[in-house]
Structures are given as C-alpha cells and as structure tokens.
Amino acid sequence: MKKFITVIAVLAMFVTLAACNIQNDKETVLVGVSMPTKTTERWIREGELMAELLIEAGYEVDLQFANDRIPDQISQIEKMITGGAKFLIICPIDGSTIGGALAMAKSRDIQVLSYDRLLMDTNDVDYLVGFDSESIGKLMGESLIAGIGADGASADDPLYIELFAGSVDDSNTPYYFEGAMEVIRPYIDSGKIIVKSGQTELNEVATPAWDGMKAYGRMHSLLSDYYTDDILAGVLSPYDGISLGIIGALKDVGYGTAGRPMPAVTGQDCEMPSLVSIMNNEQYSSIYLDLDLLARYAVDVARAMLEQTPIQSASAYNNGVKDVPAYLAAACELTKANFYNYFSDADLVL
C-alpha cells in the first residue's frame, strides 16, 4: 500500500451538511455500523456514539460488534444488507477479507465508508475516515527516542530497546511500524541504539489480534533470552493493551523497582488503564486520538453522501485497487508531563 496526499493550501471543514434532518414524510434510511469487537474500550464508545448521532439525525441504525471473528463480521454485514441498509460504516477486523460482502453491497447500490482501518483490495469502498497512521507511527518513534534519552547516547555506551507492532491483518499496522522506524532506524544505524534480539522486521515483532497477553509472553521471552545482564531502556508499543502486557512482564522480573527503572514504553489510544499507568510512572506515553471527533466526522461524511452534499477530501489512501478519498484526523503524544492538557484527575478511574 502506498499513500498519496493531494496538497491543498488550507484544510477547511470538509463537509457541509444539509440544513435539516430527513423529513418525516420520507422513508427512514437504515445505516449499518459494523465494529470489530467489544473487547476494546474505544470500539464500543465510537460505535455507540455514531449510532446515537445517526439516530439524532433521523436515521435508523443497526450497530453490530463482531467479537474479533471475521466470519461473524461478514455475516453481520450481509444481514445488514439483506435487512435493507442503504449505507454501511465498516471498521474491519481484517480489511482484505470481506470483499464478498462489499461486492454484495455494491450490487445493491449501498455506499460504504471505511472507518479507521482501510478496506483493502476492493473497488467497493467509497470513503475512508481515520487517523494519519504514518504520522502516528512517527509520534511513537519520537516519543520512544525522547523517553530513553537517545540523543545523549553513543555507540560506546548504547541503549537497548525492543520493538512491538500490531496485528498484520490491520491495514494500519505497517504504517505505524514504518513511521516509527523512520525515526528510530538512524539511531540503530549509528550504534546509539541496539535491538539486542535482532528482531527489527514487521513479521518478527507483530502482535496477533493486538493481544496484550501475547505481548506479555513475547516480552517475557525477550527478557529471559537477551536481558539477564543488560538493562532494557525502552520498548516501542503501538497500542495501550500491548503496552500493559509488556509492562506486566517487565514488572515480573523487577523493572520499576529501585535500581532498575521502568523502560520507556510507548502506546496508543489513551485507554483508562494506561492513563493510570502513565500517572504511576510505569507506561511512558500514549498517543491521544480524539475518538469522539473521528466518530463525528464519520457521521458527517455518511450524512453528506446520503444527502448528496459535496465532500472536500484532502488526501487518499491506495488500497491496492483504487485511491480511496480520505479525511485523516490529527493525533498527539500524551505523557505525564502534558497529561493535564487533555485530562483531569476527575477523568482517572483509580
């Protein structure tokens, strides 16, 4: 996959919505919202918010969660289609595996919005609303470099790190990883940073299903195989659930105690357990994504497409078959130092 950006001078608000909701004398339009799972806090929150906003706008909504099972998601989408959905918002478990359901949607002139994760290898997707995954990866890499103090290291006194990535069936994963490695790789090449395991390729460091327990197990193996004598300075992690698994393994062998400081561990999504961990000086950072804003953008785009209102797109992602017009929201790094720029003590569930 290759991304291209169409440069524009100013990114204005990309959609102008119709002045009023669907009129009562029109048939109610059904919108299907397909989310990947209920095991992650953010998908529940975003799915429910999109449903709420669509209902407020006068639409009927069929919201489904697929419980991390691709066959379940395909079945749910097909039932939305046969149930009369006129528009689909899909956050895929695996963006390349539901082409049959998408073709079924297109055969019935149902428009499809890909949410957060790009639907791959298909012509049957109309729009993407998500975050700029490569920029997020760069933020993770920069956060790790700052967290371990890599600019003060040297080839004579290097710092040791290990790398984790997300699930390879998620279209965002390569962007996160390559974005981070664009920042980290020069430090590896200069000898200031060493990945002692030698595991620096995506297929070596990926975490199936973004599973924190799998990250916990791999981190334990890395520690026992490579860090019985040397101290680990930092860990690149692309997601808070993975970060907490990593931190659990580190604490098991004594990191976070006197004389053995906790390595700088990155993350993403600012989930509550990680916010608490950051404030307790365990996890170093997370990437703050305004998930409510992203859900609102998705609803704005869906309404504009259904109501035939022009949409101004600033960028696009190539999904292997076509360039999918996209709106990419910004993200930022969150650490203990800037926590109160985004949250308050009242937001923490201790």
ROLO-684010 format. One record per residue (C-alpha): residue in one letter; x, y, z. Coordinates in nm, 2 decimals, padded with zeros to 4 digits, m for minus. Each point is the difference from the previous one (the first is absolute). Last residue first. Example, Ala and Ser with C-alpha at 12.3 -4.5 7.8 and 13.67 -1.06 7.14 Angstrom:
(rec S, (01.37, m00.11, 00.71))
(rec A, (m00.14, m00.34, 00.07))
END
This chain:
(rec L, (m00.81, 00.46, 04.01))
(rec V, (m00.25, 00.12, m00.26))
(rec L, (00.17, 00.31, m00.13))
(rec D, (m00.21, 00.26, m00.17))
(rec A, (m00.05, 00.20, 00.32))
(rec D, (00.37, 00.05, 00.02))
(rec S, (m00.02, 00.20, m00.32))
(rec F, (00.05, m00.09, m00.37))
(rec Y, (00.14, 00.15, m00.32))
(rec N, (00.25, 00.27, 00.09))
(rec Y, (00.02, m00.15, 00.34))
(rec F, (00.19, m00.29, m00.12))
(rec N, (00.28, 00.22, m00.15))
(rec A, (00.29, m00.11, 00.22))
(rec K, (m00.15, m00.35, 00.08))
(rec T, (00.02, m00.07, m00.38))
(rec L, (m00.24, 00.04, m00.29))
(rec E, (00.12, 00.02, m00.36))
(rec C, (m00.23, 00.15, m00.26))
(rec A, (m00.25, m00.10, m00.27))
(rec A, (m00.14, 00.16, m00.32))
(rec A, (m00.31, m00.11, m00.19))
(rec L, (00.03, m00.14, m00.35))
(rec Y, (m00.29, 00.05, m00.24))
(rec A, (00.02, m00.24, m00.29))
(rec P, (m00.06, m00.06, m00.37))
(rec V, (00.08, m00.36, m00.08))
(rec D, (00.26, m00.04, m00.28))
(rec K, (m00.08, m00.33, m00.17))
(rec V, (00.10, m00.36, m00.02))
(rec G, (00.27, m00.06, 00.26))
(rec N, (m00.17, 00.21, 00.26))
(rec N, (00.16, 00.33, m00.10))
(rec Y, (m00.06, 00.26, 00.27))
(rec A, (m00.14, 00.35, m00.08))
(rec S, (00.04, 00.36, 00.11))
(rec A, (m00.17, 00.33, 00.05))
(rec S, (m00.36, m00.09, m00.07))
(rec Q, (m00.27, 00.26, m00.04))
(rec I, (m00.34, m00.16, 00.01))
(rec P, (m00.30, 00.13, m00.21))
(rec T, (m00.35, m00.07, 00.14))
(rec Q, (m00.18, m00.29, m00.15))
(rec E, (m00.22, m00.06, 00.31))
(rec L, (00.13, m00.36, 00.04))
(rec M, (00.36, 00.10, m00.07))
(rec A, (m00.02, 00.31, 00.22))
(rec R, (m00.16, m00.20, 00.28))
(rec A, (00.26, m00.27, m00.01))
(rec V, (00.28, 00.27, m00.01))
(rec D, (m00.14, 00.18, 00.31))
(rec V, (m00.05, m00.34, 00.18))
(rec A, (00.36, m00.09, m00.07))
(rec Y, (00.12, 00.34, 00.12))
(rec R, (m00.20, m00.04, 00.32))
(rec A, (00.17, m00.34, 00.07))
(rec L, (00.34, 00.16, m00.06))
(rec L, (m00.09, 00.29, 00.24))
(rec D, (m00.10, m00.25, 00.27))
(rec L, (00.32, m00.19, m00.06))
(rec D, (00.23, 00.30, 00.06))
(rec L, (00.31, m00.20, m00.02))
(rec Y, (00.27, 00.04, 00.27))
(rec I, (00.31, m00.21, m00.06))
(rec S, (00.13, m00.15, 00.32))
(rec S, (00.31, 00.06, 00.21))
(rec Y, (00.24, m00.13, 00.26))
(rec Q, (m00.19, m00.29, 00.15))
(rec E, (00.10, m00.06, 00.36))
(rec N, (00.03, 00.34, 00.17))
(rec N, (m00.33, m00.03, 00.19))
(rec M, (m00.15, 00.28, m00.21))
(rec I, (00.08, m00.20, m00.31))
(rec S, (m00.14, m00.32, 00.15))
(rec V, (m00.33, 00.18, 00.09))
(rec L, (m00.02, 00.13, m00.36))
(rec S, (00.08, m00.35, m00.11))
(rec P, (m00.29, m00.16, 00.19))
(rec M, (m00.23, 00.27, m00.14))
(rec E, (00.08, m00.04, m00.37))
(rec C, (00.21, 00.28, m00.14))
(rec D, (m00.03, m00.15, m00.36))
(rec Q, (00.36, m00.07, m00.07))
(rec G, (00.31, m00.13, 00.18))
(rec T, (00.37, 00.06, 00.08))
(rec V, (00.21, m00.17, 00.26))
(rec A, (00.30, 00.18, 00.15))
(rec P, (00.18, m00.26, 00.21))
(rec M, (m00.10, m00.03, 00.37))
(rec P, (00.30, 00.08, 00.22))
(rec R, (00.21, m00.28, 00.14))
(rec G, (00.20, 00.14, 00.30))
(rec A, (m00.31, 00.04, 00.22))
(rec T, (m00.29, m00.19, m00.16))
(rec G, (m00.19, 00.06, m00.32))
(rec Y, (00.16, m00.30, m00.17))
(rec G, (00.02, m00.30, 00.23))
(rec V, (m00.05, m00.30, m00.22))
(rec D, (m00.38, m00.01, 00.03))
(rec K, (m00.02, 00.37, m00.04))
(rec L, (00.14, m00.02, m00.36))
(rec A, (m00.25, m00.27, m00.09))
(rec G, (m00.29, 00.21, 00.13))
(rec I, (00.14, 00.30, m00.19))
(rec I, (00.00, m00.19, m00.33))
(rec G, (m00.36, m00.11, 00.06))
(rec L, (m00.10, 00.36, 00.09))
(rec S, (00.16, 00.13, m00.32))
(rec I, (m00.18, m00.25, m00.22))
(rec G, (m00.33, 00.12, 00.13))
(rec D, (00.12, 00.36, m00.04))
(rec Y, (00.08, m00.03, m00.37))
(rec P, (00.30, 00.04, m00.23))
(rec S, (00.28, m00.10, 00.24))
(rec L, (00.37, 00.09, m00.04))
(rec V, (00.18, m00.11, 00.31))
(rec G, (00.27, 00.18, 00.19))
(rec A, (00.32, m00.01, 00.20))
(rec L, (00.05, m00.37, 00.06))
(rec I, (00.28, m00.07, 00.24))
(rec D, (00.27, m00.25, m00.09))
(rec D, (00.08, m00.32, 00.21))
(rec T, (m00.30, m00.23, m00.02))
(rec Y, (m00.13, 00.20, m00.29))
(rec Y, (00.02, m00.20, m00.32))
(rec D, (m00.18, m00.34, 00.03))
(rec S, (m00.19, 00.05, 00.33))
(rec L, (m00.11, 00.35, m00.08))
(rec L, (m00.09, m00.08, m00.36))
(rec S, (m00.21, m00.30, 00.11))
(rec H, (m00.18, 00.20, 00.26))
(rec M, (m00.07, 00.27, m00.26))
(rec R, (m00.14, m00.26, m00.23))
(rec G, (m00.24, m00.13, 00.26))
(rec Y, (m00.12, 00.34, 00.11))
(rec A, (m00.05, 00.10, m00.37))
(rec K, (m00.22, m00.31, m00.05))
(rec M, (m00.19, 00.09, 00.32))
(rec G, (m00.05, 00.36, m00.14))
(rec D, (m00.16, m00.13, m00.32))
(rec W, (00.01, 00.24, m00.29))
(rec A, (m00.17, m00.28, m00.20))
(rec P, (00.34, m00.16, m00.07))
(rec T, (00.29, 00.22, 00.13))
(rec A, (00.26, 00.08, m00.27))
(rec V, (00.37, 00.01, 00.09))
(rec E, (00.15, m00.26, m00.24))
(rec N, (m00.23, 00.07, m00.29))
(rec L, (00.07, 00.37, 00.03))
(rec E, (00.37, m00.04, m00.02))
(rec T, (00.23, 00.12, 00.28))
(rec Q, (00.06, m00.31, 00.21))
(rec G, (00.38, 00.01, 00.07))
(rec S, (m00.07, m00.11, 00.36))
(rec K, (00.23, 00.27, 00.12))
(rec V, (m00.17, 00.29, m00.18))
(rec I, (00.29, 00.24, 00.04))
(rec I, (m00.02, 00.38, 00.02))
(rec K, (00.28, 00.25, m00.03))
(rec G, (00.17, m00.23, m00.26))
(rec S, (m00.04, 00.26, m00.28))
(rec D, (m00.22, m00.24, m00.21))
(rec I, (m00.22, m00.06, 00.30))
(rec Y, (m00.04, 00.37, 00.07))
(rec P, (m00.08, 00.06, m00.37))
(rec R, (m00.26, m00.28, 00.02))
(rec I, (m00.21, 00.15, 00.28))
(rec V, (m00.17, 00.29, m00.18))
(rec E, (m00.08, m00.18, m00.33))
(rec M, (m00.06, m00.31, 00.22))
(rec A, (m00.30, 00.17, 00.16))
(rec G, (m00.17, 00.09, m00.33))
(rec E, (00.08, m00.35, m00.13))
(rec F, (m00.17, m00.16, 00.30))
(rec Y, (m00.31, 00.22, 00.01))
(rec Y, (m00.04, m00.02, m00.38))
(rec P, (00.05, m00.38, m00.01))
(rec T, (m00.26, m00.04, 00.28))
(rec N, (m00.28, 00.22, m00.14))
(rec S, (m00.13, m00.26, m00.25))
(rec D, (m00.07, m00.24, 00.29))
(rec D, (00.06, m00.36, m00.09))
(rec V, (00.36, 00.04, 00.11))
(rec S, (m00.10, 00.05, 00.36))
(rec G, (00.18, 00.27, 00.18))
(rec A, (00.38, 00.06, 00.04))
(rec F, (00.25, m00.06, 00.28))
(rec L, (00.36, 00.11, 00.00))
(rec E, (00.28, m00.05, 00.26))
(rec I, (00.25, 00.25, 00.14))
(rec Y, (00.35, 00.01, 00.13))
(rec L, (00.19, 00.33, 00.04))
(rec P, (00.36, 00.04, m00.12))
(rec D, (00.31, 00.10, 00.20))
(rec D, (00.29, 00.00, m00.25))
(rec A, (m00.24, 00.05, m00.30))
(rec S, (m00.13, 00.31, 00.18))
(rec A, (m00.30, 00.10, 00.20))
(rec G, (m00.11, 00.36, 00.08))
(rec D, (m00.24, 00.02, m00.29))
(rec A, (m00.15, m00.33, 00.11))
(rec G, (m00.15, 00.14, 00.31))
(rec I, (m00.21, m00.31, 00.06))
(rec G, (m00.33, 00.19, 00.00))
(rec A, (00.10, 00.25, m00.27))
(rec I, (00.08, m00.28, m00.25))
(rec L, (m00.31, m00.19, 00.10))
(rec S, (m00.22, 00.30, m00.05))
(rec E, (00.15, 00.08, m00.33))
(rec G, (m00.07, m00.36, m00.12))
(rec M, (m00.36, 00.01, 00.13))
(rec L, (m00.05, 00.34, m00.17))
(rec K, (00.14, m00.14, m00.32))
(rec G, (m00.24, m00.29, 00.01))
(rec I, (m00.29, 00.25, 00.05))
(rec S, (00.12, 00.19, m00.30))
(rec E, (m00.01, m00.32, m00.21))
(rec S, (m00.35, m00.08, 00.13))
(rec D, (m00.16, 00.33, m00.09))
(rec F, (m00.33, m00.06, 00.18))
(rec G, (m00.32, m00.13, m00.15))
(rec V, (m00.29, 00.07, m00.23))
(rec L, (00.01, m00.20, m00.32))
(rec Y, (m00.23, 00.04, m00.30))
(rec D, (m00.18, m00.19, m00.28))
(rec V, (00.09, m00.37, 00.04))
(rec D, (m00.09, m00.26, m00.25))
(rec N, (00.30, 00.02, m00.22))
(rec T, (00.17, m00.26, 00.21))
(rec D, (00.35, m00.11, 00.11))
(rec M, (m00.01, 00.15, 00.35))
(rec L, (m00.26, 00.16, 00.23))
(rec L, (00.19, 00.26, 00.19))
(rec R, (m00.01, 00.00, 00.38))
(rec D, (m00.13, 00.31, 00.18))
(rec Y, (m00.35, m00.03, m00.15))
(rec S, (m00.05, m00.11, m00.36))
(rec L, (m00.31, 00.16, m00.14))
(rec V, (m00.21, m00.21, m00.24))
(rec Q, (m00.29, 00.11, m00.22))
(rec I, (m00.27, m00.25, m00.08))
(rec D, (m00.09, m00.02, m00.37))
(rec R, (m00.15, m00.35, 00.04))
(rec S, (00.28, m00.17, m00.20))
(rec K, (00.23, 00.22, 00.20))
(rec A, (m00.10, m00.16, 00.33))
(rec M, (00.05, m00.35, m00.14))
(rec A, (00.34, 00.10, m00.12))
(rec L, (00.08, 00.12, 00.35))
(rec A, (m00.11, m00.33, 00.15))
(rec G, (00.22, m00.19, m00.24))
(rec G, (00.29, 00.23, 00.07))
(rec I, (00.00, m00.07, 00.37))
(rec T, (00.35, m00.14, 00.05))
(rec S, (00.24, 00.28, m00.09))
(rec G, (m00.07, 00.25, 00.27))
(rec D, (00.04, m00.25, 00.28))
(rec I, (m00.20, 00.08, 00.31))
(rec P, (m00.18, 00.27, m00.20))
(rec C, (m00.14, 00.33, 00.12))
(rec I, (m00.30, 00.03, m00.23))
(rec I, (m00.25, 00.28, m00.04))
(rec L, (m00.27, m00.13, m00.24))
(rec F, (m00.28, 00.19, m00.18))
(rec K, (m00.34, m00.09, m00.14))
(rec A, (m00.06, m00.29, 00.24))
(rec G, (m00.31, m00.21, m00.10))
(rec G, (00.02, m00.30, 00.22))
(rec T, (00.17, m00.20, m00.27))
(rec I, (00.29, 00.25, 00.02))
(rec M, (00.02, 00.01, 00.37))
(rec K, (m00.02, m00.38, 00.01))
(rec E, (00.30, m00.02, m00.24))
(rec I, (00.19, 00.24, 00.23))
(rec Q, (m00.07, m00.22, 00.30))
(rec S, (00.10, m00.32, m00.18))
(rec I, (00.33, 00.16, m00.12))
(rec Q, (00.07, 00.12, 00.35))
(rec D, (m00.07, m00.34, 00.16))
(rec P, (00.22, m00.17, m00.26))
(rec I, (00.29, 00.24, 00.09))
(rec R, (m00.02, m00.07, 00.37))
(rec D, (00.14, 00.27, 00.23))
(rec N, (m00.33, 00.03, 00.19))
(rec A, (m00.19, 00.12, m00.30))
(rec F, (m00.18, 00.30, 00.15))
(rec Q, (m00.33, 00.12, m00.17))
(rec L, (m00.18, 00.33, m00.02))
(rec D, (m00.32, 00.00, m00.22))
(rec V, (m00.11, 00.36, m00.02))
(rec E, (m00.31, 00.19, m00.11))
(rec Y, (00.06, 00.35, m00.12))
(rec G, (m00.15, 00.32, 00.12))
(rec A, (00.30, 00.21, 00.08))
(rec E, (m00.03, m00.09, 00.37))
(rec I, (00.01, m00.36, m00.10))
(rec L, (00.32, 00.06, m00.19))
(rec L, (00.16, 00.18, 00.29))
(rec E, (m00.09, m00.28, 00.25))
(rec A, (00.12, m00.28, m00.23))
(rec M, (00.33, 00.18, m00.06))
(rec L, (00.04, 00.05, 00.37))
(rec E, (m00.08, m00.37, 00.07))
(rec G, (00.26, m00.12, m00.25))
(rec E, (00.26, 00.24, 00.12))
(rec R, (m00.03, m00.09, 00.37))
(rec I, (m00.02, m00.38, m00.06))
(rec W, (00.30, 00.02, m00.24))
(rec R, (00.20, 00.20, 00.25))
(rec E, (m00.02, m00.24, 00.29))
(rec T, (00.14, m00.30, m00.18))
(rec T, (m00.16, m00.34, 00.07))
(rec K, (m00.32, 00.10, m00.17))
(rec T, (00.13, m00.09, m00.35))
(rec P, (00.04, 00.09, m00.36))
(rec M, (m00.27, 00.27, m00.06))
(rec S, (m00.27, m00.02, m00.27))
(rec V, (m00.24, 00.30, m00.02))
(rec G, (m00.30, m00.06, m00.24))
(rec V, (m00.20, 00.31, m00.09))
(rec L, (m00.38, m00.04, m00.06))
(rec V, (m00.18, 00.29, m00.18))
(rec T, (m00.34, 00.10, 00.13))
(rec E, (m00.24, 00.05, m00.30))
(rec K, (m00.08, 00.36, m00.05))
(rec D, (m00.30, 00.18, 00.14))
(rec N, (00.18, 00.07, 00.32))
(rec Q, (00.27, 00.21, m00.17))
(rec I, (00.35, m00.11, 00.03))
(rec N, (00.19, 00.24, 00.22))
(rec C, (00.05, 00.37, m00.07))
(rec A, (00.26, 00.23, m00.15))
(rec A, (00.17, m00.26, m00.21))
(rec L, (00.36, m00.04, 00.11))
(rec T, (00.30, 00.18, m00.13))
(rec V, (00.30, m00.23, 00.00))
(rec F, (00.37, 00.03, 00.00))
(rec M, (00.05, 00.27, 00.26))
(rec A, (00.29, 00.19, m00.15))
(rec L, (00.34, m00.15, m00.07))
(rec V, (00.19, 00.30, m00.13))
(rec A, (00.25, 00.02, m00.28))
(rec I, (m00.08, m00.34, m00.15))
(rec V, (00.24, m00.28, m00.07))
(rec T, (m00.14, m00.32, m00.13))
(rec I, (00.17, m00.26, 00.23))
(rec F, (00.10, m00.34, m00.12))
(rec K, (00.01, m00.33, 00.19))
(rec K, (00.16, m00.31, m00.12))
(rec M, (m00.12, m00.35, 00.08))
END
